[in-house]
Every structure is written in C-alpha cells, then in structure tokens.
Amino acid sequence: MPRISVKLAGDGTHTVVQDHDPVASGMSLDEAENFVTFLRVSARVRRTHRLPDAVRCKR
C-alpha cells in the first residue's frame, strides 16, 4: 500500500502526498484528512475486490 500523508503547504493550506508525489493541494486540514481517508478506503476496497471468493468468504 502506498504511503499517503498530509503535508503543510507554504501558503497555509495542506497538500495530500502519495509516496512522494502531490495528489491534491490547497485544502484545509479537515478536507485533506478526509481525502486521505477516502484514498485509503478506496485502495482497501480495490485490494479486497481482487481477492478470490474463497479467501473473501472465509469465516
């Protein structure tokens, strides 16, 4: 899973960074944290959908 974080930009806004590449910028801290949560959840959903049914349905 790629490293996703929030960095403070020079103008007082926040930037979302994935690995070392900026993904989005110019957000408030709350907006950036919400966007990071969205990216992490969507990556988890994509990874889960790739699993075979036998692994997913195992209880």
LINHUMO-V297151 format. One record per residue. N is the residue number from 1. RES is the residue in one small letter. D_FIRST is the distance of its C-alpha to the first C-alpha in Angstrom with 1 decimal. Layout:
N;RES;D_FIRST
N;RES;D_FIRST
//
This chain:
1;m;0.0
2;p;3.8
3;r;6.5
4;i;8.8
5;s;12.4
6;v;16.0
7;k;18.6
8;l;22.4
9;a;24.0
10;g;27.4
11;d;29.3
12;g;28.3
13;t;25.6
14;h;21.8
15;t;19.1
16;v;15.4
17;v;13.4
18;q;10.0
19;d;9.6
20;h;13.5
21;d;14.5
22;p;16.2
23;v;15.4
24;a;18.3
25;s;21.2
26;g;24.4
27;m;23.4
28;s;24.7
29;l;22.6
30;d;22.6
31;e;21.6
32;a;18.7
33;e;17.4
34;n;18.0
35;f;16.1
36;v;13.0
37;t;13.4
38;f;13.9
39;l;10.7
40;r;8.6
41;v;11.1
42;s;11.3
43;a;7.7
44;r;8.7
45;v;12.0
46;r;11.1
47;r;9.3
48;t;12.5
49;h;14.8
50;r;14.0
51;l;15.0
52;p;18.8
53;d;21.2
54;a;22.4
55;v;19.2
56;r;18.7
57;c;22.3
58;k;22.8
59;r;24.5
//
